[in-house]
Amino acid sequence: MAMLEKTTRINYLFDFYQALLTPKQRSYMSLYYLDDFSLGEIAEEYEISRQAVYDNIKRTEAMLEEYEEKLLLFQKFQERKKITEQMEKCLAEGKLDRANLDHYLVLLEELD
């Protein structure tokens, strides 16, 4: 997975699951991924080692992936987005009739 792809994925997972993290985990992840702080800058801010920050961030990333594995909030978000884009395309092409609309509604309901 490319670095930008990984960063984007972690940002989404953080958005979905940050309430399940400790305040310290939220802070480290926010500083690292959202505010673009380096490990050294975070370590300095909290007066701990770079390695401690790195370990915490890696553990937190793994936790976010575990939450996603169990709850699938990000996956369902992506699927909803794809269905919505298909609906918009059909609408723009004048092909969103009742049958198509019913089809898309069933797909959306299946995600719940």
LOZA-395064 format. One line per field, with one value per residue: residue in one letter; x, y, z negated of N, C-alpha, C, O in turn; residue number from 1. Coordinates in nm, 4 decimals, always signed. Atoms other than C-alpha are relative to their C-alpha. Example, Ala and Ser with C-alpha at 12.3 -4.5 7.8 and 13.67 -1.06 7.14 Angstrom:
# LOZA-395064
code = [a / s] .
npx = [+0.0890 / -0.0820] .
npy = [-0.1190 / -0.1190] .
npz = [+0.0000 / +0.0060] .
capx = [+1.2300 / +1.3670] .
capy = [-0.4500 / -0.1060] .
capz = [-0.7800 / -0.7140] .
cpx = [+0.0900 / -0.0770] .
cpy = [+0.1200 / +0.1090] .
cpz = [+0.0000 / -0.0730] .
opx = [+0.1936 / -0.0261] .
opy = [+0.1181 / +0.2198] .
opz = [-0.0665 / -0.0899] .
pos = [1 / 2] .
END
This chain:
# LOZA-395064
code = [m / a / m / l / e / k / t / t / r / i / n / y / l / f / d / f / y / q / a / l / l / t / p / k / q / r / s / y / m / s / l / y / y / l / d / d / f / s / l / g / e / i / a / e / e / y / e / i / s / r / q / a / v / y / d / n / i / k / r / t / e / a / m / l / e / e / y / e / e / k / l / l / l / f / q / k / f / q / e / r / k / k / i / t / e / q / m / e / k / c / l / a / e / g / k / l / d / r / a / n / l / d / h / y / l / v / l / l / e / e / l / d] .
npx = [+0.0852 / -0.0779 / +0.0035 / +0.1146 / +0.1159 / +0.0026 / +0.0340 / +0.1421 / +0.0756 / -0.0108 / +0.0797 / +0.1411 / +0.0214 / -0.0059 / +0.1283 / +0.1070 / -0.0203 / -0.0778 / +0.0687 / -0.0372 / -0.1406 / -0.0282 / -0.0367 / -0.1394 / -0.0031 / +0.0624 / -0.0916 / -0.1136 / +0.0460 / +0.0386 / -0.1219 / -0.0790 / +0.0694 / +0.0769 / -0.0802 / -0.1264 / -0.1164 / -0.0932 / -0.0098 / -0.0845 / +0.0775 / +0.0962 / -0.0801 / -0.0411 / +0.1221 / +0.0406 / -0.1215 / -0.0253 / -0.0887 / +0.0572 / +0.0403 / +0.1260 / +0.1033 / +0.0123 / +0.0672 / +0.1388 / +0.0697 / +0.0143 / +0.1015 / +0.1294 / +0.0374 / +0.0444 / +0.1308 / +0.0970 / +0.0243 / +0.0816 / +0.1355 / +0.0582 / +0.0223 / +0.1198 / +0.1167 / +0.0125 / +0.0586 / -0.0651 / +0.0379 / +0.1390 / -0.0034 / -0.0476 / +0.1043 / +0.1084 / -0.0482 / +0.0010 / +0.1402 / +0.0475 / -0.0588 / +0.0713 / +0.1328 / -0.0178 / -0.0299 / +0.1273 / +0.0849 / -0.0542 / +0.0252 / +0.1438 / +0.0312 / +0.0401 / +0.1430 / +0.0437 / -0.0668 / -0.1388 / +0.0043 / +0.0272 / -0.1228 / -0.0991 / +0.0483 / -0.0242 / -0.1448 / -0.0303 / +0.0564 / -0.0804 / -0.1209 / +0.0345] .
npy = [-0.1182 / -0.1230 / -0.0790 / -0.0904 / +0.0864 / +0.0427 / -0.1175 / -0.0275 / +0.1058 / -0.0207 / -0.1190 / +0.0414 / +0.0880 / -0.0873 / -0.0717 / +0.0911 / +0.0730 / -0.0723 / +0.0007 / +0.1241 / -0.0124 / -0.0790 / -0.1377 / -0.0046 / +0.0572 / -0.0991 / -0.1122 / +0.0410 / +0.0225 / -0.1293 / -0.0760 / +0.0659 / +0.0135 / -0.1173 / -0.1220 / +0.0275 / -0.0095 / +0.1125 / +0.0777 / -0.0788 / -0.1130 / +0.0544 / +0.0462 / -0.1210 / -0.0545 / +0.0845 / +0.0324 / +0.1443 / +0.0332 / +0.0190 / +0.1403 / +0.0145 / -0.0580 / +0.0913 / +0.1212 / -0.0333 / -0.0235 / +0.1298 / +0.0762 / -0.0637 / +0.0347 / +0.1398 / +0.0003 / -0.0556 / +0.1050 / +0.1033 / -0.0528 / +0.0032 / +0.1414 / +0.0440 / -0.0868 / -0.0306 / -0.1319 / -0.0626 / +0.0768 / -0.0339 / -0.1382 / +0.0031 / +0.0623 / -0.0987 / -0.1052 / +0.0560 / +0.0103 / -0.1371 / -0.0476 / +0.0678 / -0.0619 / -0.1319 / +0.0206 / +0.0367 / -0.1192 / -0.0918 / +0.0589 / +0.0162 / +0.1430 / +0.0367 / +0.0283 / +0.0613 / +0.1302 / -0.0281 / -0.0591 / +0.1107 / +0.0812 / -0.0699 / -0.0039 / +0.1335 / +0.0081 / -0.0824 / +0.0664 / +0.1193 / -0.0419 / -0.0227] .
npz = [+0.0000 / -0.0092 / +0.1234 / -0.0024 / +0.0165 / +0.1403 / +0.0796 / -0.0229 / +0.0680 / +0.1452 / +0.0323 / +0.0026 / +0.1162 / +0.1178 / +0.0044 / +0.0403 / +0.1258 / +0.1010 / +0.1305 / +0.0687 / +0.0403 / +0.1199 / -0.0344 / -0.0458 / -0.1350 / -0.0888 / -0.0138 / -0.0836 / -0.1372 / -0.0545 / -0.0276 / -0.1044 / -0.1280 / -0.0410 / +0.0110 / -0.0683 / +0.0891 / -0.0088 / +0.1245 / +0.0895 / +0.0529 / +0.0973 / +0.1142 / +0.0729 / +0.0603 / +0.1127 / +0.0765 / -0.0059 / -0.1118 / -0.1333 / -0.0083 / +0.0732 / -0.0870 / -0.1137 / +0.0473 / +0.0296 / -0.1268 / -0.0683 / +0.0741 / -0.0240 / -0.1379 / +0.0024 / +0.0657 / -0.0951 / -0.0999 / +0.0661 / +0.0106 / -0.1343 / -0.0320 / +0.0720 / -0.0165 / -0.1436 / -0.0251 / -0.1153 / -0.1193 / -0.0321 / -0.0474 / -0.1382 / -0.0821 / -0.0123 / -0.0895 / -0.1356 / -0.0412 / -0.0189 / -0.1263 / -0.1091 / -0.0076 / -0.0596 / -0.1422 / -0.0636 / +0.0003 / -0.1005 / -0.1326 / -0.0147 / +0.0083 / +0.1362 / +0.0058 / +0.1256 / +0.0177 / +0.0411 / +0.1337 / +0.0930 / +0.0053 / +0.0815 / +0.1381 / +0.0564 / +0.0251 / +0.1178 / +0.1187 / +0.0305 / +0.0725 / +0.1418] .
capx = [+0.0000 / +0.1401 / +0.2175 / -0.0506 / -0.3058 / -0.2117 / -0.2325 / -0.5750 / -0.6994 / -0.5690 / -0.7282 / -1.0657 / -1.0300 / -0.9330 / -1.2448 / -1.4671 / -1.3098 / -1.1347 / -1.3999 / -1.2760 / -0.9189 / -0.7644 / -0.7036 / -0.3271 / -0.3793 / -0.6126 / -0.3591 / -0.0640 / -0.2644 / -0.4048 / -0.0635 / +0.1012 / -0.1648 / -0.3695 / -0.1181 / +0.1795 / +0.4064 / +0.7188 / +0.7812 / +1.0528 / +0.8178 / +0.5558 / +0.8248 / +0.9459 / +0.5904 / +0.5263 / +0.8831 / +0.9170 / +1.1348 / +1.0714 / +1.0520 / +0.7714 / +0.5744 / +0.6409 / +0.5327 / +0.2153 / +0.1229 / +0.1864 / -0.0209 / -0.3004 / -0.2956 / -0.3287 / -0.6205 / -0.7953 / -0.7539 / -0.8978 / -1.1984 / -1.2552 / -1.2231 / -1.5025 / -1.7307 / -1.6685 / -1.7717 / -1.5157 / -1.5939 / -1.9672 / -1.8951 / -1.7000 / -1.9770 / -2.2433 / -2.0328 / -1.9980 / -2.3742 / -2.4467 / -2.2076 / -2.3810 / -2.7180 / -2.5902 / -2.4545 / -2.7881 / -2.9690 / -2.7382 / -2.7940 / -3.1718 / -3.1700 / -3.2840 / -3.6264 / -3.8270 / -3.6673 / -3.3136 / -3.4029 / -3.5505 / -3.2346 / -3.0084 / -3.2293 / -3.2040 / -2.8243 / -2.8123 / -3.0417 / -2.8232 / -2.5335 / -2.7189] .
capy = [+0.0000 / +0.3395 / +0.5836 / +0.8346 / +0.5522 / +0.4294 / +0.7813 / +0.8365 / +0.5010 / +0.5692 / +0.9165 / +0.7630 / +0.4898 / +0.7554 / +0.9565 / +0.6530 / +0.5021 / +0.7790 / +0.7693 / +0.4173 / +0.5393 / +0.6791 / +1.0557 / +0.9955 / +0.7731 / +1.0322 / +1.3053 / +1.1168 / +1.0138 / +1.3616 / +1.5250 / +1.2692 / +1.2211 / +1.5412 / +1.8037 / +1.6401 / +1.6464 / +1.4311 / +1.1561 / +1.3772 / +1.6737 / +1.4598 / +1.3052 / +1.6525 / +1.7706 / +1.4775 / +1.4473 / +1.0830 / +0.8979 / +0.8882 / +0.5096 / +0.5364 / +0.7610 / +0.5279 / +0.2216 / +0.3930 / +0.5052 / +0.1575 / -0.0079 / +0.2421 / +0.1845 / -0.1899 / -0.1247 / +0.0905 / -0.1911 / -0.4413 / -0.2174 / -0.1915 / -0.5687 / -0.6143 / -0.3167 / -0.2413 / +0.1247 / +0.2451 / -0.0352 / +0.0384 / +0.4097 / +0.3346 / +0.1085 / +0.3732 / +0.6325 / +0.4070 / +0.3410 / +0.7130 / +0.7931 / +0.5316 / +0.6866 / +1.0344 / +0.9033 / +0.7400 / +1.0591 / +1.2695 / +1.0298 / +1.0311 / +0.6602 / +0.6739 / +0.5183 / +0.3509 / +0.0083 / +0.1496 / +0.3541 / +0.0462 / -0.1491 / +0.1155 / +0.1433 / -0.2337 / -0.2138 / +0.0670 / -0.1188 / -0.4299 / -0.2280 / -0.1726] .
capz = [+0.0000 / +0.0976 / -0.1826 / -0.0749 / -0.0499 / -0.3976 / -0.5421 / -0.3853 / -0.5171 / -0.8697 / -0.8644 / -0.7756 / -1.0380 / -1.2926 / -1.2005 / -1.2475 / -1.5586 / -1.7516 / -2.0242 / -2.1089 / -2.1696 / -2.4854 / -2.5006 / -2.4607 / -2.1558 / -2.0024 / -2.0657 / -1.9139 / -1.6080 / -1.5598 / -1.5865 / -1.3571 / -1.0897 / -1.0946 / -1.2053 / -1.0315 / -1.3376 / -1.3218 / -1.5757 / -1.7236 / -1.7618 / -1.9369 / -2.1601 / -2.2544 / -2.3256 / -2.5632 / -2.6933 / -2.5900 / -2.3387 / -1.9641 / -1.9989 / -2.2555 / -2.0199 / -1.7260 / -1.9256 / -2.0439 / -1.6919 / -1.5460 / -1.8213 / -1.7663 / -1.3896 / -1.4551 / -1.6914 / -1.4295 / -1.1747 / -1.4267 / -1.4886 / -1.1131 / -1.0756 / -1.3290 / -1.2604 / -0.8892 / -0.9191 / -0.6633 / -0.4186 / -0.4391 / -0.3965 / -0.0769 / +0.0545 / -0.0196 / +0.1591 / +0.4642 / +0.4772 / +0.4405 / +0.7265 / +0.9440 / +0.8609 / +0.9498 / +1.2807 / +1.3652 / +1.2717 / +1.4915 / +1.7832 / +1.7279 / +1.6462 / +1.2832 / +1.3226 / +1.0467 / +1.1036 / +1.0799 / +0.7754 / +0.6036 / +0.6897 / +0.5342 / +0.2258 / +0.1711 / +0.2037 / -0.0531 / -0.2934 / -0.2694 / -0.4124 / -0.7416] .
cpx = [+0.0895 / -0.0194 / -0.1224 / -0.1294 / -0.0160 / -0.0430 / -0.1486 / -0.0861 / +0.0016 / -0.0813 / -0.1488 / -0.0289 / +0.0001 / -0.1314 / -0.1109 / +0.0148 / +0.0720 / -0.0655 / +0.0356 / +0.1443 / +0.0125 / +0.0340 / +0.1444 / +0.0119 / -0.0586 / +0.0963 / +0.1175 / -0.0418 / -0.0371 / +0.1232 / +0.0756 / -0.0701 / -0.0724 / +0.0841 / +0.1399 / +0.1235 / +0.0902 / -0.0024 / +0.0803 / -0.0745 / -0.1015 / +0.0734 / +0.0402 / -0.1189 / -0.0387 / +0.1169 / +0.0188 / +0.0890 / -0.0781 / -0.0556 / -0.1334 / -0.1163 / -0.0280 / -0.0789 / -0.1482 / -0.0804 / -0.0227 / -0.1061 / -0.1398 / -0.0482 / -0.0550 / -0.1382 / -0.1087 / -0.0351 / -0.0853 / -0.1452 / -0.0698 / -0.0327 / -0.1311 / -0.1254 / -0.0280 / -0.0608 / +0.0598 / -0.0395 / -0.1423 / -0.0110 / +0.0410 / -0.1057 / -0.1181 / +0.0384 / -0.0055 / -0.1432 / -0.0563 / +0.0535 / -0.0690 / -0.1387 / +0.0090 / +0.0274 / -0.1273 / -0.0922 / +0.0445 / -0.0288 / -0.1493 / -0.0456 / -0.0450 / -0.1516 / -0.0321 / +0.0726 / +0.1446 / +0.0054 / -0.0244 / +0.1239 / +0.1040 / -0.0424 / +0.0215 / +0.1494 / +0.0382 / -0.0527 / +0.0803 / +0.1273 / -0.0259 / -0.0115] .
cpy = [+0.1241 / +0.0839 / +0.0928 / -0.0780 / -0.0418 / +0.1168 / +0.0324 / -0.1021 / +0.0211 / +0.1226 / -0.0334 / -0.0870 / +0.0813 / +0.0770 / -0.0889 / -0.0523 / +0.0769 / +0.0000 / -0.1248 / +0.0029 / +0.0783 / +0.1432 / +0.0101 / -0.0548 / +0.0984 / +0.1151 / -0.0345 / -0.0134 / +0.1317 / +0.0826 / -0.0584 / +0.0034 / +0.1261 / +0.1271 / -0.0152 / +0.0248 / -0.1204 / -0.0767 / +0.0780 / +0.1160 / -0.0467 / -0.0438 / +0.1190 / +0.0584 / -0.0773 / -0.0423 / -0.1504 / -0.0275 / -0.0099 / -0.1423 / -0.0236 / +0.0549 / -0.0948 / -0.1246 / +0.0251 / +0.0185 / -0.1325 / -0.0876 / +0.0552 / -0.0279 / -0.1424 / -0.0103 / +0.0517 / -0.1041 / -0.1125 / +0.0461 / -0.0084 / -0.1436 / -0.0494 / +0.0800 / +0.0442 / +0.1365 / +0.0670 / -0.0720 / +0.0341 / +0.1429 / +0.0039 / -0.0589 / +0.0954 / +0.1097 / -0.0469 / -0.0079 / +0.1389 / +0.0579 / -0.0640 / +0.0609 / +0.1367 / -0.0104 / -0.0350 / +0.1209 / +0.0980 / -0.0491 / -0.0192 / -0.1445 / -0.0438 / -0.0149 / -0.0706 / -0.1319 / +0.0197 / +0.0562 / -0.1086 / -0.0876 / +0.0649 / +0.0073 / -0.1338 / -0.0146 / +0.0793 / -0.0651 / -0.1212 / +0.0352 / +0.0204 / -0.1295] .
cpz = [+0.0000 / -0.1263 / -0.0056 / -0.0213 / -0.1460 / -0.0892 / +0.0130 / -0.0738 / -0.1515 / -0.0421 / -0.0057 / -0.1214 / -0.1285 / -0.0146 / -0.0554 / -0.1424 / -0.1108 / -0.1379 / -0.0822 / -0.0513 / -0.1302 / +0.0420 / +0.0536 / +0.1424 / +0.1010 / +0.0269 / +0.0915 / +0.1465 / +0.0679 / +0.0370 / +0.1196 / +0.1356 / +0.0465 / +0.0002 / +0.0582 / -0.0874 / +0.0263 / -0.1318 / -0.1037 / -0.0636 / -0.1052 / -0.1260 / -0.0871 / -0.0768 / -0.1272 / -0.0886 / -0.0155 / +0.1215 / +0.1318 / +0.0119 / -0.0704 / +0.0835 / +0.1165 / -0.0403 / -0.0259 / +0.1283 / +0.0734 / -0.0683 / +0.0279 / +0.1422 / +0.0059 / -0.0644 / +0.0950 / +0.1068 / -0.0592 / -0.0145 / +0.1356 / +0.0407 / -0.0618 / +0.0379 / +0.1441 / +0.0321 / +0.1232 / +0.1285 / +0.0432 / +0.0509 / +0.1469 / +0.0936 / +0.0201 / +0.0994 / +0.1460 / +0.0535 / +0.0294 / +0.1309 / +0.1200 / +0.0194 / +0.0677 / +0.1497 / +0.0771 / +0.0115 / +0.1086 / +0.1420 / +0.0263 / -0.0076 / -0.1393 / -0.0050 / -0.1320 / -0.0285 / -0.0467 / -0.1414 / -0.1051 / -0.0186 / -0.0918 / -0.1466 / -0.0699 / -0.0338 / -0.1247 / -0.1277 / -0.0424 / -0.0782 / -0.1486 / -0.0766] .
opx = [+0.1821 / -0.1221 / -0.1878 / -0.2187 / -0.1260 / -0.1260 / -0.2149 / -0.1844 / -0.1026 / -0.1455 / -0.2195 / -0.1277 / -0.0804 / -0.1847 / -0.1899 / -0.0848 / +0.1043 / +0.0038 / +0.0167 / +0.1887 / -0.0780 / +0.0692 / +0.1704 / +0.0816 / -0.0033 / +0.1098 / +0.1491 / +0.0263 / -0.0069 / +0.1305 / +0.1236 / -0.0090 / -0.0775 / +0.0704 / +0.2178 / +0.2277 / +0.0422 / -0.0529 / +0.0459 / -0.0570 / -0.1204 / +0.0263 / +0.0350 / -0.1061 / -0.0816 / +0.0986 / +0.0415 / +0.1204 / -0.1988 / -0.1628 / -0.2162 / -0.2240 / -0.1434 / -0.1722 / -0.2330 / -0.1929 / -0.1315 / -0.1864 / -0.2353 / -0.1667 / -0.1557 / -0.2228 / -0.2176 / -0.1514 / -0.1713 / -0.2377 / -0.1860 / -0.1358 / -0.2036 / -0.2331 / -0.1417 / -0.1228 / -0.0131 / -0.0689 / -0.1682 / -0.0911 / -0.0211 / -0.1256 / -0.1723 / -0.0424 / -0.0467 / -0.1685 / -0.1273 / -0.0196 / -0.0921 / -0.1847 / -0.0735 / -0.0216 / -0.1532 / -0.1578 / -0.0382 / -0.0489 / -0.1874 / -0.1508 / -0.0533 / -0.2226 / +0.0563 / +0.1093 / +0.1910 / +0.0909 / +0.0428 / +0.1555 / +0.1622 / +0.0413 / +0.0563 / +0.1849 / +0.1177 / +0.0155 / +0.0901 / +0.1859 / +0.0684 / -0.0398] .
opy = [+0.1342 / +0.0749 / +0.1024 / -0.0327 / -0.0396 / +0.0997 / +0.0613 / -0.0660 / +0.0136 / +0.1206 / +0.0111 / -0.0656 / +0.0569 / +0.0886 / -0.0466 / -0.0691 / +0.0184 / +0.0082 / -0.1266 / -0.0906 / +0.1519 / +0.1664 / +0.0850 / +0.0032 / +0.1180 / +0.1607 / +0.0418 / +0.0357 / +0.1529 / +0.1402 / +0.0158 / +0.0403 / +0.1533 / +0.2113 / +0.0800 / +0.0681 / -0.2274 / -0.0276 / +0.0797 / +0.1439 / +0.0183 / -0.0197 / +0.1127 / +0.0974 / -0.0172 / -0.1142 / -0.2012 / +0.0641 / -0.0341 / -0.1645 / -0.1006 / -0.0045 / -0.1243 / -0.1649 / -0.0565 / -0.0304 / -0.1562 / -0.1523 / -0.0205 / -0.0536 / -0.1679 / -0.0866 / -0.0051 / -0.1181 / -0.1675 / -0.0320 / -0.0482 / -0.1692 / -0.1287 / +0.0226 / +0.0771 / +0.1523 / +0.1267 / -0.0077 / +0.0550 / +0.1710 / +0.0730 / -0.0092 / +0.1050 / +0.1520 / +0.0280 / +0.0291 / +0.1577 / +0.1246 / +0.0020 / +0.0780 / +0.1700 / +0.0708 / +0.0196 / +0.1410 / +0.1535 / +0.0308 / -0.0669 / -0.1798 / -0.1635 / +0.0735 / -0.0918 / -0.1593 / -0.0481 / +0.0180 / -0.1117 / -0.1298 / -0.0020 / -0.0019 / -0.1372 / -0.0638 / +0.0328 / -0.0657 / -0.1508 / -0.0507 / +0.0250 / -0.1280] .
opz = [-0.0805 / -0.1936 / -0.1094 / -0.0929 / -0.2012 / -0.1786 / -0.0866 / -0.1384 / -0.2165 / -0.1471 / -0.0962 / -0.1916 / -0.2184 / -0.1249 / -0.1398 / -0.2127 / -0.2142 / -0.2394 / -0.2039 / -0.1180 / -0.1694 / +0.1577 / +0.1477 / +0.2257 / +0.2092 / +0.1404 / +0.1828 / +0.2364 / +0.1854 / +0.1455 / +0.2053 / +0.2359 / +0.1664 / +0.0889 / +0.0605 / -0.0381 / +0.0637 / -0.2327 / -0.2219 / -0.1822 / -0.2080 / -0.2372 / -0.2099 / -0.1929 / -0.2257 / -0.1868 / -0.1252 / +0.1975 / +0.1329 / +0.0682 / -0.0217 / +0.0876 / +0.1476 / +0.0292 / +0.0104 / +0.1392 / +0.1258 / -0.0010 / +0.0459 / +0.1634 / +0.0719 / -0.0178 / +0.1026 / +0.1446 / +0.0097 / +0.0079 / +0.1439 / +0.1030 / -0.0017 / +0.0538 / +0.1781 / +0.1373 / +0.2024 / +0.2292 / +0.1618 / +0.1401 / +0.2277 / +0.2044 / +0.1302 / +0.1822 / +0.2345 / +0.1681 / +0.1281 / +0.2043 / +0.2213 / +0.1323 / +0.1527 / +0.2282 / +0.1843 / +0.1137 / +0.1809 / +0.2334 / +0.1332 / +0.0456 / -0.1664 / -0.0531 / -0.2150 / -0.1428 / -0.1384 / -0.2213 / -0.2082 / -0.1299 / -0.1771 / -0.2364 / -0.1880 / -0.1409 / -0.2064 / -0.2302 / -0.1614 / -0.1441 / -0.2275 / -0.1964] .
pos = [1 / 2 / 3 / 4 / 5 / 6 / 7 / 8 / 9 / 10 / 11 / 12 / 13 / 14 / 15 / 16 / 17 / 18 / 19 / 20 / 21 / 22 / 23 / 24 / 25 / 26 / 27 / 28 / 29 / 30 / 31 / 32 / 33 / 34 / 35 / 36 / 37 / 38 / 39 / 40 / 41 / 42 / 43 / 44 / 45 / 46 / 47 / 48 / 49 / 50 / 51 / 52 / 53 / 54 / 55 / 56 / 57 / 58 / 59 / 60 / 61 / 62 / 63 / 64 / 65 / 66 / 67 / 68 / 69 / 70 / 71 / 72 / 73 / 74 / 75 / 76 / 77 / 78 / 79 / 80 / 81 / 82 / 83 / 84 / 85 / 86 / 87 / 88 / 89 / 90 / 91 / 92 / 93 / 94 / 95 / 96 / 97 / 98 / 99 / 100 / 101 / 102 / 103 / 104 / 105 / 106 / 107 / 108 / 109 / 110 / 111 / 112] .
END
